[in-house]
Amino acid sequence: MILTKFEGNRIAIFESIKSKHCVLTNDLGCVKEGFNGGSPQLTGFLDRFYGPGHSLFPLRVKHGHRVETTAWNINNANRQFEADGLMYDYNRFPLPGKNLADRLLPSIIGSTTGDCPHLVYEAAYGNLGLVGTTHISWMNAGHDMPGRTMIRVQQMGYPLDTLRIALWTGICVNCNEVDKPVQDALIFYPQHLHPGKDKDHWQLDLAGIILEQLERAGIRPGQIETSYVCPCCYRDEDDQPLFFSYRRHYFEPQKEMRRNGLFIRA
């Protein structure tokens, strides 16, 4: 992952997903309940970064276990997909054209996020293709959300060895202090719960759990690019926070509630 600036908006780009331009940013007119689709700030950013004429597929994460699938001709830009994963599948209702590149529309998957990690993935199989993102919290990690996502990819007809995955790890282990309910939910992952400030607190390595679950699902390490840019403690060259963080916001109650936006060009 590289960090750069685009017209004053701080953003991060996954270089391994070159064709999809995965972008994470902290200032796109997002609101607490999801994307504000009519925000001139959000629309203007997407127009400038991805080009005009796109459709936005907004994902409002639910800390659950569902991954939805969509395609170019069933999108309603006013609809928010309420799930924790969204896949854009070119196999379903493809556009005319001999090559995959001829059938791509300027569609964008957008997900709000705070501290939680996201998987970004794409697959190509013959002339078909799939791109998607999955939000992973400690709640659904306890139910193997990465593994569930990989099962869904296979159900859509894509072998796992065709996948390329970028993992934004979200909040780092040093910032991610958790208590007994989290420890109970992740009881099968004690190696990723490190001693905290007292016997009732732990430092959670959620990224470690995700990588373990991906490996168990059949993903090879060489298929994954990992970015450890923590939204809570990462600072820019002016020592200012680069992204929004719920954990940091908890100690700054005067700040306006915001979210980060993660976008993938489908």
Order of alpha helices (4+ residues) and beta strands (2+ residues): beta-beta-beta-beta-beta-alpha-beta-beta-beta-beta-beta-beta-beta-alpha-alpha-beta-beta-alpha-beta-beta-alpha-beta-alpha-beta
